[in-house]
Structures are given as structure tokens and as C-alpha cells.
């Protein structure tokens, strides 16, 4: 058996198509990394500069005697003034972020008083407020603004707590006030995180993490947390998504784990492991679709069967070889992706642990990017093996590599299309189709699938049956196949 496998591996090693695919894979990953790098380096200021001429052109075409067009003019003028004022700040600075988020209201008040109400007193007051705001910005004290936000939130909370003492309030009114107090508590907690961790609101990943935490925590207050009472699947998915976002963000903040955005090296790398990858699929289909069929196409099947080996051993050696090549190419692809993204985007984020949420225990936990990659790959392994086995089966049935490769690709693309259609055609029968069952990534750590009729036991049973049917069918057909006329 070992000699047979070695012989099959030797044949594959001499195939030029494998090396061409490997080169294309490397070039594609390099191109992907470069595109992401360029996109990340696009300066917001540059984007604003490209918008300014458009706004300036619009301002010239407004009829200021028309009240409706005058309102449009004021809005566009405010946008242009804000863009011009932002030019004095670095686009990565907290000043830029604070002015871009708060400056619009100040400038709009100025333009409204100047062009619409034409109230000189209101204009002077609005200009003075904006001048004071910019003056505080230029003092380079971001903590001043956060402390002001914190003070305002605490005052609002105290007012609401005083209102709760009113005996005339109904239970519903009390519940609503308590909910608003809880929301303010999360705002306060977010500001306290900023001061404690020294994180200005500058649009950095750390700042966005705090914003996401406050937003998810606030939203989590309003949802039904008892899953036994949730009958709508979409509502359950939404609840799960908020729950995960809340606990993961809190865990990162409490343990001071750096946030990684979707374009970080580790996230880009891990995104390649949550679903079957096209390049790996191509390698699988190329090998499994030709390893048997080529023997028939070249007329070497008779000489192969004259060797002192039983048919099932010959076929098994080819199947095992297909699996070995699959794992080798998968390892090559992951290594190429790891190194390419690391070289282009930096290796730093690979050292940052991935924070996940376990719905079974209700707790967030850490995992290394490497271990997370392995877990993800194991969860999608059934998809790879089923596609390999189906293609292998078709190659035996048709003895035509072109047909078997085409069927392999159709199986893969059909699976992707079916997954997209499942949300439209909500029928239970789809849960028993193999392509809907072969990716177990959604079930990790107590997760639930997007398709409401799918479940883990069914997916396991369907995947095992599919795998065995095509594998056993391959051996039965090959054992009975008439080779004389080949």
C-alpha cells in the first residue's frame, strides 16, 4: 500500500498544473495584501479634498431666494466649512475625530443664523460657542472633553434618580427611567474606560472598541435574554450577535487586550479559515477528479491492474493520495497566506489573542490565532472531504477528468448558492441537503446556524452518510468496472 501511495505521489509531483496553481495562489495573496495596504493608507483628508470641489460647484447653483434651496445651501456650506476646518488637524488625531463628530452642529448654527434667520445676535453667539470649542480642542486636552461628557452623564443620571422618588410614577414609567439610567451607566463606564486606559476618542481600534462596547451593552438592555421565549429565528440570531459583541468587548477592555480590526493581519488570515477557500477547492478537484480518470484517458488502467494488487487497494491508494495532497496544499496555502499578509501588513497582530464567546458557558475566552485557525479548519474539513469524495466518485463513474472536475466545481458553487437561497426558501427539506450541512463553523462554542432548520445532529448525520455513500460507491463501481474495453 505504501509503495502504491508513493507511486501516486510521484505522478502528482510531476504535474505542472499543481505548480502553476501554487504560483497563482501566491500571486493572488500578494495582490490581496497590497490592495488592503493601499486602501488602509488612503488618507481621509485626501478623500475630503476630492469632495470639496463637488460641494463648491453645488453651492454656485443654488437659488438663495428659494427657502428649500436655501436650506440645502446651508447644509452643503456647513459640510464644506467643516471639511476646511478639519484640514488643520491630522486625520488620525483625536482633534480631527472630535471636530468631525461635534463641529457640524456648531457650524450649522452659524450658517443658519447667517443665511436663514439673519439674526446677528444669534450669529455672534454661535460663532463664540464654536470659537470656544475650537479653543479647547487646540489646547490638546482630550481628557477635558471626556470629563465633561462624564459630568453631563452623571448629572443626567442624578436627575433621573431624583425623578424615581416621585410616588405618582407608574410601574411602566419607573421601568423606563431605570432603563435610561442603565444606558447612562454604560456611557459613564465607557468614559471611565477612556480615562483609565488613556484612550481618546480618535477613531483608533481601541476607541472603536469602547464605542462598540457601549453601543452593544445599551442595545443588549432592550432585548429578551430568555431564549426559551424567543420563537423567531432572526430575533434569536440578533440576540446572540449582541450578546457576543457585548461580552467580547467587555472582556477585551477588562483584560486590556488590543482590538484588531477586520483588515488587521490576523483577522485577514483567520477569515481564510471560516469557509472553504477557492484555491484549495481547485487543488482538491484537480487531483481527485483526474487521479483515476487519467488512467482511463491515457490507457494505463490495464497495466495498473496487472500489478499484483487488488483493485480496492489500488483505489484506496489513490484516494489516500488525494487526501495527502489536499492536506499538503492546504498547509501550503495557509503558510503562504500567513507569510504574505505578515510581510505586507505586519506580523504584530499575530501575537494578539483572539477573544471568542462560548454560548454554552456564557463566558468570553482567549485563544491564540494559530489555535483558532486549526479549530476553524477542522470545522470546515467535512466540506473539503465531501467535495473531494464526490469528485473522486464521478471520476470513476465517467472515467472522464473534465466531467468529474466540472461536477466538482458545480458541487462547490451549488453549495454557496444554496446557502444564499436558504434565507429566501424557508423549507425544512433544505436542512437535509449535504451542501447545507458540511460547514460546522457556525456550531462552534454553542453557536447556531443562520438557517433556522439546520441543527448539529442533522448536519453530522447527513455529512457522514454523504461521505460514506460516495466513498463506498466509488469502491463498488471500481470493483465491478469492465476494464477490457478501456
PyMOL commands that set and color helices and strands:
alter all, ss='L'
color gray80, all
select helices_A, chain A and resi 2-13+16-41+44-60+67-86+94-116+120-138+142-163+171-197+205-221+227-229+233-254+265-273+278-288+293-297+301-305+311-345+348-351+369-398+401-421+428-432+434-436+441-446+456-480
alter helices_A, ss='H'
color red, helices_A
select strands_A, chain A and resi 354-358+363-367
alter strands_A, ss='S'
color yellow, strands_A
deselect
rebuild
show_as cartoon
